[in-house]
Amino acid sequence: MNTETRTLTRSSTDCKLGGVAGGLGAYFGVDPVLFRVGFAVATLLSGAGALAYLALLAFVKPDDQATAASGTPVAA
């Protein structure tokens, strides 16, 4: 049994804007492009995609890749 706990974080390595789609892709084990397209389509249809992206950007913590590489926190 795998007892490893998954946590949703924003990706610092697979990011175009804020790392939200990269983090979602890593969490669910799918290509982040699917989330990017989904956010874009939802934004064009109703604007909800932009709101969801901004909410995730504000509330989901970044991963520790940026701080672990240099030893100092990187401003986001």
PDB file of N, CA, C, O and CB in Angstrom:
ATOM      1  N   MET A   1       0.838  -1.185   0.000  1.00  0.00           N
ATOM      2  CA  MET A   1       0.000   0.000   0.000  1.00  0.00           C
ATOM      3  C   MET A   1       0.876   1.238   0.000  1.00  0.00           C
ATOM      4  O   MET A   1       1.921   1.285   0.648  1.00  0.00           O
ATOM      5  CB  MET A   1      -0.950   0.004   1.210  1.00  0.00           C
ATOM      6  N   ASN A   2       0.431   2.227  -0.734  1.00  0.00           N
ATOM      7  CA  ASN A   2       1.139   3.491  -0.801  1.00  0.00           C
ATOM      8  C   ASN A   2       0.513   4.455   0.205  1.00  0.00           C
ATOM      9  O   ASN A   2      -0.639   4.861   0.048  1.00  0.00           O
ATOM     10  CB  ASN A   2       1.101   4.079  -2.243  1.00  0.00           C
ATOM     11  N   THR A   3       1.267   4.816   1.228  1.00  0.00           N
ATOM     12  CA  THR A   3       0.747   5.713   2.260  1.00  0.00           C
ATOM     13  C   THR A   3       1.231   7.146   2.052  1.00  0.00           C
ATOM     14  O   THR A   3       1.073   7.990   2.933  1.00  0.00           O
ATOM     15  CB  THR A   3       1.160   5.219   3.646  1.00  0.00           C
ATOM     16  N   GLU A   4       1.817   7.420   0.893  1.00  0.00           N
ATOM     17  CA  GLU A   4       2.315   8.765   0.600  1.00  0.00           C
ATOM     18  C   GLU A   4       1.133   9.724   0.428  1.00  0.00           C
ATOM     19  O   GLU A   4       0.186   9.425  -0.299  1.00  0.00           O
ATOM     20  CB  GLU A   4       3.208   8.760  -0.677  1.00  0.00           C
ATOM     21  N   THR A   5       1.194  10.861   1.091  1.00  0.00           N
ATOM     22  CA  THR A   5       0.142  11.853   1.014  1.00  0.00           C
ATOM     23  C   THR A   5       0.457  12.849  -0.097  1.00  0.00           C
ATOM     24  O   THR A   5       1.544  13.425  -0.144  1.00  0.00           O
ATOM     25  CB  THR A   5      -0.029  12.574   2.364  1.00  0.00           C
ATOM     26  N   ARG A   6      -0.507  13.038  -0.985  1.00  0.00           N
ATOM     27  CA  ARG A   6      -0.338  14.015  -2.059  1.00  0.00           C
ATOM     28  C   ARG A   6      -0.892  15.357  -1.585  1.00  0.00           C
ATOM     29  O   ARG A   6      -1.921  15.415  -0.911  1.00  0.00           O
ATOM     30  CB  ARG A   6      -1.052  13.543  -3.374  1.00  0.00           C
ATOM     31  N   THR A   7      -0.205  16.419  -1.941  1.00  0.00           N
ATOM     32  CA  THR A   7      -0.708  17.754  -1.665  1.00  0.00           C
ATOM     33  C   THR A   7      -0.661  18.567  -2.952  1.00  0.00           C
ATOM     34  O   THR A   7       0.259  18.430  -3.758  1.00  0.00           O
ATOM     35  CB  THR A   7       0.112  18.443  -0.537  1.00  0.00           C
ATOM     36  N   LEU A   8      -1.647  19.396  -3.125  1.00  0.00           N
ATOM     37  CA  LEU A   8      -1.714  20.254  -4.294  1.00  0.00           C
ATOM     38  C   LEU A   8      -0.832  21.469  -4.068  1.00  0.00           C
ATOM     39  O   LEU A   8      -1.029  22.214  -3.108  1.00  0.00           O
ATOM     40  CB  LEU A   8      -3.170  20.675  -4.591  1.00  0.00           C
ATOM     41  N   THR A   9       0.137  21.670  -4.947  1.00  0.00           N
ATOM     42  CA  THR A   9       1.017  22.840  -4.896  1.00  0.00           C
ATOM     43  C   THR A   9       1.148  23.411  -6.289  1.00  0.00           C
ATOM     44  O   THR A   9       0.899  22.725  -7.281  1.00  0.00           O
ATOM     45  CB  THR A   9       2.414  22.478  -4.317  1.00  0.00           C
ATOM     46  N   ARG A  10       1.542  24.679  -6.359  1.00  0.00           N
ATOM     47  CA  ARG A  10       1.839  25.293  -7.647  1.00  0.00           C
ATOM     48  C   ARG A  10       3.241  24.870  -8.067  1.00  0.00           C
ATOM     49  O   ARG A  10       4.155  24.843  -7.243  1.00  0.00           O
ATOM     50  CB  ARG A  10       1.718  26.849  -7.578  1.00  0.00           C
ATOM     51  N   SER A  11       3.415  24.545  -9.327  1.00  0.00           N
ATOM     52  CA  SER A  11       4.694  24.068  -9.826  1.00  0.00           C
ATOM     53  C   SER A  11       5.638  25.231 -10.099  1.00  0.00           C
ATOM     54  O   SER A  11       5.242  26.247 -10.670  1.00  0.00           O
ATOM     55  CB  SER A  11       4.496  23.238 -11.091  1.00  0.00           C
ATOM     56  N   SER A  12       6.893  25.070  -9.684  1.00  0.00           N
ATOM     57  CA  SER A  12       7.895  26.089  -9.998  1.00  0.00           C
ATOM     58  C   SER A  12       8.696  25.703 -11.227  1.00  0.00           C
ATOM     59  O   SER A  12       9.426  26.532 -11.771  1.00  0.00           O
ATOM     60  CB  SER A  12       8.831  26.305  -8.811  1.00  0.00           C
ATOM     61  N   THR A  13       8.574  24.457 -11.675  1.00  0.00           N
ATOM     62  CA  THR A  13       9.330  24.007 -12.837  1.00  0.00           C
ATOM     63  C   THR A  13       8.478  23.944 -14.100  1.00  0.00           C
ATOM     64  O   THR A  13       8.997  24.152 -15.197  1.00  0.00           O
ATOM     65  CB  THR A  13       9.933  22.652 -12.563  1.00  0.00           C
ATOM     66  N   ASP A  14       7.190  23.662 -13.974  1.00  0.00           N
ATOM     67  CA  ASP A  14       6.300  23.565 -15.126  1.00  0.00           C
ATOM     68  C   ASP A  14       5.260  24.671 -15.025  1.00  0.00           C
ATOM     69  O   ASP A  14       4.091  24.420 -14.733  1.00  0.00           O
ATOM     70  CB  ASP A  14       5.620  22.162 -15.202  1.00  0.00           C
ATOM     71  N   CYS A  15       5.705  25.896 -15.272  1.00  0.00           N
ATOM     72  CA  CYS A  15       4.775  27.014 -15.137  1.00  0.00           C
ATOM     73  C   CYS A  15       4.870  27.936 -16.341  1.00  0.00           C
ATOM     74  O   CYS A  15       5.953  28.158 -16.884  1.00  0.00           O
ATOM     75  CB  CYS A  15       5.052  27.797 -13.847  1.00  0.00           C
ATOM     76  N   LYS A  16       3.743  28.462 -16.747  1.00  0.00           N
ATOM     77  CA  LYS A  16       3.672  29.468 -17.806  1.00  0.00           C
ATOM     78  C   LYS A  16       3.319  30.822 -17.199  1.00  0.00           C
ATOM     79  O   LYS A  16       3.927  31.836 -17.542  1.00  0.00           O
ATOM     80  CB  LYS A  16       2.631  29.064 -18.888  1.00  0.00           C
ATOM     81  N   LEU A  17       2.342  30.839 -16.303  1.00  0.00           N
ATOM     82  CA  LEU A  17       1.957  32.073 -15.621  1.00  0.00           C
ATOM     83  C   LEU A  17       2.277  31.981 -14.131  1.00  0.00           C
ATOM     84  O   LEU A  17       3.143  32.697 -13.628  1.00  0.00           O
ATOM     85  CB  LEU A  17       0.457  32.361 -15.830  1.00  0.00           C
ATOM     86  N   GLY A  18       1.580  31.108 -13.441  1.00  0.00           N
ATOM     87  CA  GLY A  18       1.776  31.008 -12.006  1.00  0.00           C
ATOM     88  C   GLY A  18       2.038  29.608 -11.503  1.00  0.00           C
ATOM     89  O   GLY A  18       2.224  29.410 -10.302  1.00  0.00           O
ATOM     90  N   GLY A  19       2.057  28.631 -12.393  1.00  0.00           N
ATOM     91  CA  GLY A  19       2.313  27.260 -11.986  1.00  0.00           C
ATOM     92  C   GLY A  19       1.089  26.479 -11.557  1.00  0.00           C
ATOM     93  O   GLY A  19       1.204  25.351 -11.078  1.00  0.00           O
ATOM     94  N   VAL A  20      -0.095  27.079 -11.728  1.00  0.00           N
ATOM     95  CA  VAL A  20      -1.320  26.412 -11.290  1.00  0.00           C
ATOM     96  C   VAL A  20      -1.589  25.165 -12.129  1.00  0.00           C
ATOM     97  O   VAL A  20      -1.834  24.093 -11.576  1.00  0.00           O
ATOM     98  CB  VAL A  20      -2.515  27.376 -11.373  1.00  0.00           C
ATOM     99  N   ALA A  21      -1.547  25.290 -13.446  1.00  0.00           N
ATOM    100  CA  ALA A  21      -1.827  24.147 -14.317  1.00  0.00           C
ATOM    101  C   ALA A  21      -0.765  23.064 -14.158  1.00  0.00           C
ATOM    102  O   ALA A  21      -1.087  21.876 -14.183  1.00  0.00           O
ATOM    103  CB  ALA A  21      -1.903  24.596 -15.782  1.00  0.00           C
ATOM    104  N   GLY A  22       0.481  23.457 -13.996  1.00  0.00           N
ATOM    105  CA  GLY A  22       1.542  22.475 -13.766  1.00  0.00           C
ATOM    106  C   GLY A  22       1.345  21.725 -12.465  1.00  0.00           C
ATOM    107  O   GLY A  22       1.577  20.518 -12.400  1.00  0.00           O
ATOM    108  N   GLY A  23       0.920  22.428 -11.432  1.00  0.00           N
ATOM    109  CA  GLY A  23       0.646  21.784 -10.150  1.00  0.00           C
ATOM    110  C   GLY A  23      -0.541  20.846 -10.219  1.00  0.00           C
ATOM    111  O   GLY A  23      -0.507  19.756  -9.647  1.00  0.00           O
ATOM    112  N   LEU A  24      -1.597  21.260 -10.918  1.00  0.00           N
ATOM    113  CA  LEU A  24      -2.770  20.393 -11.083  1.00  0.00           C
ATOM    114  C   LEU A  24      -2.410  19.159 -11.902  1.00  0.00           C
ATOM    115  O   LEU A  24      -2.860  18.055 -11.596  1.00  0.00           O
ATOM    116  CB  LEU A  24      -3.926  21.162 -11.759  1.00  0.00           C
ATOM    117  N   GLY A  25      -1.601  19.345 -12.938  1.00  0.00           N
ATOM    118  CA  GLY A  25      -1.177  18.214 -13.749  1.00  0.00           C
ATOM    119  C   GLY A  25      -0.371  17.215 -12.948  1.00  0.00           C
ATOM    120  O   GLY A  25      -0.567  16.008 -13.085  1.00  0.00           O
ATOM    121  N   ALA A  26       0.530  17.700 -12.116  1.00  0.00           N
ATOM    122  CA  ALA A  26       1.337  16.810 -11.279  1.00  0.00           C
ATOM    123  C   ALA A  26       0.469  16.104 -10.238  1.00  0.00           C
ATOM    124  O   ALA A  26       0.675  14.923  -9.958  1.00  0.00           O
ATOM    125  CB  ALA A  26       2.459  17.598 -10.585  1.00  0.00           C
ATOM    126  N   TYR A  27      -0.488  16.812  -9.672  1.00  0.00           N
ATOM    127  CA  TYR A  27      -1.352  16.238  -8.642  1.00  0.00           C
ATOM    128  C   TYR A  27      -2.217  15.113  -9.206  1.00  0.00           C
ATOM    129  O   TYR A  27      -2.345  14.054  -8.591  1.00  0.00           O
ATOM    130  CB  TYR A  27      -2.238  17.322  -8.029  1.00  0.00           C
ATOM    131  N   PHE A  28      -2.811  15.346 -10.377  1.00  0.00           N
ATOM    132  CA  PHE A  28      -3.709  14.359 -10.955  1.00  0.00           C
ATOM    133  C   PHE A  28      -3.013  13.392 -11.906  1.00  0.00           C
ATOM    134  O   PHE A  28      -3.633  12.427 -12.353  1.00  0.00           O
ATOM    135  CB  PHE A  28      -4.818  15.053 -11.677  1.00  0.00           C
ATOM    136  N   GLY A  29      -1.747  13.625 -12.225  1.00  0.00           N
ATOM    137  CA  GLY A  29      -0.997  12.723 -13.084  1.00  0.00           C
ATOM    138  C   GLY A  29      -1.374  12.812 -14.551  1.00  0.00           C
ATOM    139  O   GLY A  29      -1.326  11.810 -15.264  1.00  0.00           O
ATOM    140  N   VAL A  30      -1.750  14.000 -15.011  1.00  0.00           N
ATOM    141  CA  VAL A  30      -2.084  14.207 -16.422  1.00  0.00           C
ATOM    142  C   VAL A  30      -1.260  15.373 -16.965  1.00  0.00           C
ATOM    143  O   VAL A  30      -0.584  16.079 -16.217  1.00  0.00           O
ATOM    144  CB  VAL A  30      -3.612  14.477 -16.603  1.00  0.00           C
ATOM    145  N   ASP A  31      -1.332  15.555 -18.272  1.00  0.00           N
ATOM    146  CA  ASP A  31      -0.592  16.625 -18.920  1.00  0.00           C
ATOM    147  C   ASP A  31      -1.167  17.995 -18.516  1.00  0.00           C
ATOM    148  O   ASP A  31      -2.375  18.204 -18.627  1.00  0.00           O
ATOM    149  CB  ASP A  31      -0.630  16.450 -20.457  1.00  0.00           C
ATOM    150  N   PRO A  32      -0.330  18.921 -18.054  1.00  0.00           N
ATOM    151  CA  PRO A  32      -0.824  20.244 -17.652  1.00  0.00           C
ATOM    152  C   PRO A  32      -1.475  21.032 -18.786  1.00  0.00           C
ATOM    153  O   PRO A  32      -2.238  21.964 -18.529  1.00  0.00           O
ATOM    154  CB  PRO A  32       0.305  21.049 -17.086  1.00  0.00           C
ATOM    155  N   VAL A  33      -1.183  20.671 -20.036  1.00  0.00           N
ATOM    156  CA  VAL A  33      -1.793  21.356 -21.171  1.00  0.00           C
ATOM    157  C   VAL A  33      -3.309  21.203 -21.128  1.00  0.00           C
ATOM    158  O   VAL A  33      -4.033  22.112 -21.533  1.00  0.00           O
ATOM    159  CB  VAL A  33      -1.236  20.811 -22.498  1.00  0.00           C
ATOM    160  N   LEU A  34      -3.794  20.065 -20.644  1.00  0.00           N
ATOM    161  CA  LEU A  34      -5.240  19.873 -20.530  1.00  0.00           C
ATOM    162  C   LEU A  34      -5.860  20.896 -19.587  1.00  0.00           C
ATOM    163  O   LEU A  34      -6.943  21.414 -19.858  1.00  0.00           O
ATOM    164  CB  LEU A  34      -5.553  18.457 -20.043  1.00  0.00           C
ATOM    165  N   PHE A  35      -5.189  21.186 -18.494  1.00  0.00           N
ATOM    166  CA  PHE A  35      -5.710  22.188 -17.556  1.00  0.00           C
ATOM    167  C   PHE A  35      -5.596  23.592 -18.153  1.00  0.00           C
ATOM    168  O   PHE A  35      -6.487  24.419 -17.959  1.00  0.00           O
ATOM    169  CB  PHE A  35      -4.951  22.118 -16.209  1.00  0.00           C
ATOM    170  N   ARG A  36      -4.516  23.863 -18.870  1.00  0.00           N
ATOM    171  CA  ARG A  36      -4.361  25.175 -19.504  1.00  0.00           C
ATOM    172  C   ARG A  36      -5.467  25.422 -20.519  1.00  0.00           C
ATOM    173  O   ARG A  36      -6.054  26.504 -20.552  1.00  0.00           O
ATOM    174  CB  ARG A  36      -2.990  25.287 -20.184  1.00  0.00           C
ATOM    175  N   VAL A  37      -5.753  24.426 -21.343  1.00  0.00           N
ATOM    176  CA  VAL A  37      -6.828  24.543 -22.325  1.00  0.00           C
ATOM    177  C   VAL A  37      -8.174  24.693 -21.614  1.00  0.00           C
ATOM    178  O   VAL A  37      -9.008  25.500 -22.023  1.00  0.00           O
ATOM    179  CB  VAL A  37      -6.845  23.311 -23.266  1.00  0.00           C
ATOM    180  N   GLY A  38      -8.380  23.926 -20.561  1.00  0.00           N
ATOM    181  CA  GLY A  38      -9.627  24.030 -19.808  1.00  0.00           C
ATOM    182  C   GLY A  38      -9.834  25.414 -19.206  1.00  0.00           C
ATOM    183  O   GLY A  38     -10.932  25.967 -19.267  1.00  0.00           O
ATOM    184  N   PHE A  39      -8.778  25.969 -18.627  1.00  0.00           N
ATOM    185  CA  PHE A  39      -8.892  27.331 -18.080  1.00  0.00           C
ATOM    186  C   PHE A  39      -9.175  28.342 -19.194  1.00  0.00           C
ATOM    187  O   PHE A  39      -9.979  29.256 -19.010  1.00  0.00           O
ATOM    188  CB  PHE A  39      -7.597  27.721 -17.324  1.00  0.00           C
ATOM    189  N   ALA A  40      -8.523  28.185 -20.343  1.00  0.00           N
ATOM    190  CA  ALA A  40      -8.729  29.120 -21.457  1.00  0.00           C
ATOM    191  C   ALA A  40     -10.153  29.033 -21.992  1.00  0.00           C
ATOM    192  O   ALA A  40     -10.789  30.061 -22.226  1.00  0.00           O
ATOM    193  CB  ALA A  40      -7.729  28.837 -22.587  1.00  0.00           C
ATOM    194  N   VAL A  41     -10.658  27.823 -22.187  1.00  0.00           N
ATOM    195  CA  VAL A  41     -12.021  27.644 -22.698  1.00  0.00           C
ATOM    196  C   VAL A  41     -13.036  28.187 -21.704  1.00  0.00           C
ATOM    197  O   VAL A  41     -13.973  28.883 -22.095  1.00  0.00           O
ATOM    198  CB  VAL A  41     -12.304  26.157 -22.987  1.00  0.00           C
ATOM    199  N   ALA A  42     -12.862  27.880 -20.433  1.00  0.00           N
ATOM    200  CA  ALA A  42     -13.798  28.379 -19.415  1.00  0.00           C
ATOM    201  C   ALA A  42     -13.751  29.896 -19.320  1.00  0.00           C
ATOM    202  O   ALA A  42     -14.769  30.536 -19.058  1.00  0.00           O
ATOM    203  CB  ALA A  42     -13.482  27.763 -18.048  1.00  0.00           C
ATOM    204  N   THR A  43     -12.576  30.471 -19.533  1.00  0.00           N
ATOM    205  CA  THR A  43     -12.466  31.932 -19.514  1.00  0.00           C
ATOM    206  C   THR A  43     -13.201  32.540 -20.697  1.00  0.00           C
ATOM    207  O   THR A  43     -13.910  33.535 -20.543  1.00  0.00           O
ATOM    208  CB  THR A  43     -10.991  32.366 -19.529  1.00  0.00           C
ATOM    209  N   LEU A  44     -13.041  31.952 -21.876  1.00  0.00           N
ATOM    210  CA  LEU A  44     -13.705  32.484 -23.068  1.00  0.00           C
ATOM    211  C   LEU A  44     -15.221  32.317 -23.012  1.00  0.00           C
ATOM    212  O   LEU A  44     -15.956  33.176 -23.499  1.00  0.00           O
ATOM    213  CB  LEU A  44     -13.165  31.801 -24.309  1.00  0.00           C
ATOM    214  N   LEU A  45     -15.691  31.226 -22.426  1.00  0.00           N
ATOM    215  CA  LEU A  45     -17.127  30.972 -22.390  1.00  0.00           C
ATOM    216  C   LEU A  45     -17.856  31.789 -21.325  1.00  0.00           C
ATOM    217  O   LEU A  45     -18.935  32.325 -21.577  1.00  0.00           O
ATOM    218  CB  LEU A  45     -17.374  29.509 -22.155  1.00  0.00           C
ATOM    219  N   SER A  46     -17.269  31.880 -20.150  1.00  0.00           N
ATOM    220  CA  SER A  46     -18.019  32.541 -19.078  1.00  0.00           C
ATOM    221  C   SER A  46     -17.173  33.437 -18.172  1.00  0.00           C
ATOM    222  O   SER A  46     -17.719  34.184 -17.361  1.00  0.00           O
ATOM    223  CB  SER A  46     -18.691  31.508 -18.242  1.00  0.00           C
ATOM    224  N   GLY A  47     -15.871  33.370 -18.299  1.00  0.00           N
ATOM    225  CA  GLY A  47     -15.014  34.122 -17.400  1.00  0.00           C
ATOM    226  C   GLY A  47     -14.690  33.383 -16.124  1.00  0.00           C
ATOM    227  O   GLY A  47     -13.868  33.844 -15.332  1.00  0.00           O
ATOM    228  N   ALA A  48     -15.325  32.240 -15.912  1.00  0.00           N
ATOM    229  CA  ALA A  48     -15.105  31.470 -14.688  1.00  0.00           C
ATOM    230  C   ALA A  48     -13.700  30.873 -14.638  1.00  0.00           C
ATOM    231  O   ALA A  48     -13.162  30.657 -13.551  1.00  0.00           O
ATOM    232  CB  ALA A  48     -16.143  30.360 -14.575  1.00  0.00           C
ATOM    233  N   GLY A  49     -13.108  30.609 -15.780  1.00  0.00           N
ATOM    234  CA  GLY A  49     -11.758  30.053 -15.809  1.00  0.00           C
ATOM    235  C   GLY A  49     -10.743  30.999 -15.215  1.00  0.00           C
ATOM    236  O   GLY A  49      -9.855  30.580 -14.473  1.00  0.00           O
ATOM    237  N   ALA A  50     -10.869  32.271 -15.536  1.00  0.00           N
ATOM    238  CA  ALA A  50      -9.947  33.269 -14.982  1.00  0.00           C
ATOM    239  C   ALA A  50     -10.144  33.398 -13.474  1.00  0.00           C
ATOM    240  O   ALA A  50      -9.172  33.513 -12.728  1.00  0.00           O
ATOM    241  CB  ALA A  50     -10.151  34.641 -15.667  1.00  0.00           C
ATOM    242  N   LEU A  51     -11.383  33.379 -13.029  1.00  0.00           N
ATOM    243  CA  LEU A  51     -11.650  33.465 -11.593  1.00  0.00           C
ATOM    244  C   LEU A  51     -11.104  32.246 -10.855  1.00  0.00           C
ATOM    245  O   LEU A  51     -10.522  32.376  -9.778  1.00  0.00           O
ATOM    246  CB  LEU A  51     -13.155  33.600 -11.339  1.00  0.00           C
ATOM    247  N   ALA A  52     -11.292  31.067 -11.433  1.00  0.00           N
ATOM    248  CA  ALA A  52     -10.787  29.843 -10.807  1.00  0.00           C
ATOM    249  C   ALA A  52      -9.264  29.856 -10.765  1.00  0.00           C
ATOM    250  O   ALA A  52      -8.667  29.472  -9.759  1.00  0.00           O
ATOM    251  CB  ALA A  52     -11.290  28.597 -11.565  1.00  0.00           C
ATOM    252  N   TYR A  53      -8.631  30.298 -11.856  1.00  0.00           N
ATOM    253  CA  TYR A  53      -7.173  30.354 -11.903  1.00  0.00           C
ATOM    254  C   TYR A  53      -6.645  31.319 -10.848  1.00  0.00           C
ATOM    255  O   TYR A  53      -5.705  30.991 -10.124  1.00  0.00           O
ATOM    256  CB  TYR A  53      -6.691  30.775 -13.303  1.00  0.00           C
ATOM    257  N   LEU A  54      -7.235  32.490 -10.756  1.00  0.00           N
ATOM    258  CA  LEU A  54      -6.795  33.476  -9.769  1.00  0.00           C
ATOM    259  C   LEU A  54      -7.011  32.983  -8.345  1.00  0.00           C
ATOM    260  O   LEU A  54      -6.181  33.231  -7.470  1.00  0.00           O
ATOM    261  CB  LEU A  54      -7.530  34.790  -9.975  1.00  0.00           C
ATOM    262  N   ALA A  55      -8.115  32.288  -8.107  1.00  0.00           N
ATOM    263  CA  ALA A  55      -8.367  31.737  -6.769  1.00  0.00           C
ATOM    264  C   ALA A  55      -7.312  30.689  -6.420  1.00  0.00           C
ATOM    265  O   ALA A  55      -6.780  30.690  -5.310  1.00  0.00           O
ATOM    266  CB  ALA A  55      -9.785  31.116  -6.691  1.00  0.00           C
ATOM    267  N   LEU A  56      -7.010  29.801  -7.359  1.00  0.00           N
ATOM    268  CA  LEU A  56      -5.979  28.790  -7.106  1.00  0.00           C
ATOM    269  C   LEU A  56      -4.612  29.440  -6.939  1.00  0.00           C
ATOM    270  O   LEU A  56      -3.815  29.009  -6.105  1.00  0.00           O
ATOM    271  CB  LEU A  56      -5.939  27.763  -8.249  1.00  0.00           C
ATOM    272  N   LEU A  57      -4.343  30.462  -7.720  1.00  0.00           N
ATOM    273  CA  LEU A  57      -3.069  31.170  -7.598  1.00  0.00           C
ATOM    274  C   LEU A  57      -2.920  31.809  -6.220  1.00  0.00           C
ATOM    275  O   LEU A  57      -1.824  31.851  -5.660  1.00  0.00           O
ATOM    276  CB  LEU A  57      -2.951  32.240  -8.687  1.00  0.00           C
ATOM    277  N   ALA A  58      -4.021  32.300  -5.685  1.00  0.00           N
ATOM    278  CA  ALA A  58      -3.982  32.968  -4.392  1.00  0.00           C
ATOM    279  C   ALA A  58      -3.918  31.993  -3.212  1.00  0.00           C
ATOM    280  O   ALA A  58      -3.261  32.278  -2.210  1.00  0.00           O
ATOM    281  CB  ALA A  58      -5.190  33.854  -4.248  1.00  0.00           C
ATOM    282  N   PHE A  59      -4.593  30.849  -3.323  1.00  0.00           N
ATOM    283  CA  PHE A  59      -4.740  29.978  -2.163  1.00  0.00           C
ATOM    284  C   PHE A  59      -3.883  28.719  -2.158  1.00  0.00           C
ATOM    285  O   PHE A  59      -3.705  28.109  -1.104  1.00  0.00           O
ATOM    286  CB  PHE A  59      -6.137  29.584  -2.051  1.00  0.00           C
ATOM    287  N   VAL A  60      -3.349  28.316  -3.299  1.00  0.00           N
ATOM    288  CA  VAL A  60      -2.512  27.117  -3.349  1.00  0.00           C
ATOM    289  C   VAL A  60      -1.059  27.526  -3.156  1.00  0.00           C
ATOM    290  O   VAL A  60      -0.555  28.415  -3.842  1.00  0.00           O
ATOM    291  CB  VAL A  60      -2.698  26.350  -4.696  1.00  0.00           C
ATOM    292  N   LYS A  61      -0.404  26.877  -2.228  1.00  0.00           N
ATOM    293  CA  LYS A  61       0.987  27.195  -1.900  1.00  0.00           C
ATOM    294  C   LYS A  61       1.923  26.725  -3.017  1.00  0.00           C
ATOM    295  O   LYS A  61       1.655  25.708  -3.657  1.00  0.00           O
ATOM    296  CB  LYS A  61       1.387  26.545  -0.554  1.00  0.00           C
ATOM    297  N   PRO A  62       3.013  27.453  -3.257  1.00  0.00           N
ATOM    298  CA  PRO A  62       4.005  26.980  -4.231  1.00  0.00           C
ATOM    299  C   PRO A  62       4.776  25.788  -3.682  1.00  0.00           C
ATOM    300  O   PRO A  62       4.873  25.601  -2.469  1.00  0.00           O
ATOM    301  CB  PRO A  62       4.979  28.110  -4.605  1.00  0.00           C
ATOM    302  N   ASP A  63       5.322  24.985  -4.593  1.00  0.00           N
ATOM    303  CA  ASP A  63       6.124  23.856  -4.128  1.00  0.00           C
ATOM    304  C   ASP A  63       7.469  24.364  -3.599  1.00  0.00           C
ATOM    305  O   ASP A  63       7.794  25.542  -3.745  1.00  0.00           O
ATOM    306  CB  ASP A  63       6.338  22.824  -5.271  1.00  0.00           C
ATOM    307  N   ASP A  64       8.228  23.486  -2.999  1.00  0.00           N
ATOM    308  CA  ASP A  64       9.490  23.883  -2.379  1.00  0.00           C
ATOM    309  C   ASP A  64      10.662  23.805  -3.331  1.00  0.00           C
ATOM    310  O   ASP A  64      11.802  23.958  -2.893  1.00  0.00           O
ATOM    311  CB  ASP A  64       9.765  23.027  -1.183  1.00  0.00           C
ATOM    312  N   GLN A  65      10.437  23.574  -4.606  1.00  0.00           N
ATOM    313  CA  GLN A  65      11.520  23.476  -5.575  1.00  0.00           C
ATOM    314  C   GLN A  65      12.298  24.788  -5.660  1.00  0.00           C
ATOM    315  O   GLN A  65      13.525  24.770  -5.752  1.00  0.00           O
ATOM    316  CB  GLN A  65      10.970  23.096  -6.950  1.00  0.00           C
ATOM    317  N   ALA A  66      11.606  25.917  -5.632  1.00  0.00           N
ATOM    318  CA  ALA A  66      12.265  27.213  -5.787  1.00  0.00           C
ATOM    319  C   ALA A  66      13.148  27.532  -4.591  1.00  0.00           C
ATOM    320  O   ALA A  66      14.217  28.119  -4.758  1.00  0.00           O
ATOM    321  CB  ALA A  66      11.230  28.316  -5.976  1.00  0.00           C
ATOM    322  N   THR A  67      12.726  27.161  -3.398  1.00  0.00           N
ATOM    323  CA  THR A  67      13.529  27.459  -2.221  1.00  0.00           C
ATOM    324  C   THR A  67      14.617  26.428  -2.005  1.00  0.00           C
ATOM    325  O   THR A  67      15.681  26.762  -1.483  1.00  0.00           O
ATOM    326  CB  THR A  67      12.651  27.541  -0.998  1.00  0.00           C
ATOM    327  N   ALA A  68      14.379  25.173  -2.395  1.00  0.00           N
ATOM    328  CA  ALA A  68      15.359  24.126  -2.174  1.00  0.00           C
ATOM    329  C   ALA A  68      16.561  24.277  -3.084  1.00  0.00           C
ATOM    330  O   ALA A  68      17.670  23.909  -2.696  1.00  0.00           O
ATOM    331  CB  ALA A  68      14.731  22.775  -2.375  1.00  0.00           C
ATOM    332  N   ALA A  69      16.375  24.806  -4.280  1.00  0.00           N
ATOM    333  CA  ALA A  69      17.476  24.908  -5.223  1.00  0.00           C
ATOM    334  C   ALA A  69      18.508  25.938  -4.792  1.00  0.00           C
ATOM    335  O   ALA A  69      19.707  25.693  -4.920  1.00  0.00           O
ATOM    336  CB  ALA A  69      16.952  25.253  -6.591  1.00  0.00           C
ATOM    337  N   SER A  70      18.073  27.077  -4.289  1.00  0.00           N
ATOM    338  CA  SER A  70      18.998  28.134  -3.940  1.00  0.00           C
ATOM    339  C   SER A  70      19.222  28.296  -2.449  1.00  0.00           C
ATOM    340  O   SER A  70      20.202  28.909  -2.025  1.00  0.00           O
ATOM    341  CB  SER A  70      18.516  29.405  -4.498  1.00  0.00           C
ATOM    342  N   GLY A  71      18.310  27.744  -1.648  1.00  0.00           N
ATOM    343  CA  GLY A  71      18.432  27.879  -0.205  1.00  0.00           C
ATOM    344  C   GLY A  71      17.740  29.108   0.335  1.00  0.00           C
ATOM    345  O   GLY A  71      17.594  29.255   1.549  1.00  0.00           O
ATOM    346  N   THR A  72      17.311  29.997  -0.549  1.00  0.00           N
ATOM    347  CA  THR A  72      16.593  31.196  -0.126  1.00  0.00           C
ATOM    348  C   THR A  72      15.258  31.246  -0.850  1.00  0.00           C
ATOM    349  O   THR A  72      15.160  30.787  -1.989  1.00  0.00           O
ATOM    350  CB  THR A  72      17.425  32.483  -0.405  1.00  0.00           C
ATOM    351  N   PRO A  73      14.225  31.794  -0.213  1.00  0.00           N
ATOM    352  CA  PRO A  73      12.926  31.883  -0.868  1.00  0.00           C
ATOM    353  C   PRO A  73      12.974  32.784  -2.098  1.00  0.00           C
ATOM    354  O   PRO A  73      13.669  33.800  -2.119  1.00  0.00           O
ATOM    355  CB  PRO A  73      11.882  32.396   0.108  1.00  0.00           C
ATOM    356  N   VAL A  74      12.228  32.392  -3.111  1.00  0.00           N
ATOM    357  CA  VAL A  74      12.134  33.166  -4.344  1.00  0.00           C
ATOM    358  C   VAL A  74      10.816  33.902  -4.321  1.00  0.00           C
ATOM    359  O   VAL A  74       9.775  33.301  -4.054  1.00  0.00           O
ATOM    360  CB  VAL A  74      12.253  32.260  -5.610  1.00  0.00           C
ATOM    361  N   ALA A  75      10.840  35.207  -4.598  1.00  0.00           N
ATOM    362  CA  ALA A  75       9.608  35.991  -4.618  1.00  0.00           C
ATOM    363  C   ALA A  75       8.760  35.566  -5.795  1.00  0.00           C
ATOM    364  O   ALA A  75       9.254  35.435  -6.915  1.00  0.00           O
ATOM    365  CB  ALA A  75       9.910  37.501  -4.685  1.00  0.00           C
ATOM    366  N   ALA A  76       7.481  35.352  -5.539  1.00  0.00           N
ATOM    367  CA  ALA A  76       6.583  34.910  -6.618  1.00  0.00           C
ATOM    368  C   ALA A  76       5.885  36.070  -7.256  1.00  0.00           C
ATOM    369  O   ALA A  76       5.094  35.883  -8.180  1.00  0.00           O
ATOM    370  CB  ALA A  76       5.556  33.927  -6.098  1.00  0.00           C
TER     371      ALA A  76
END
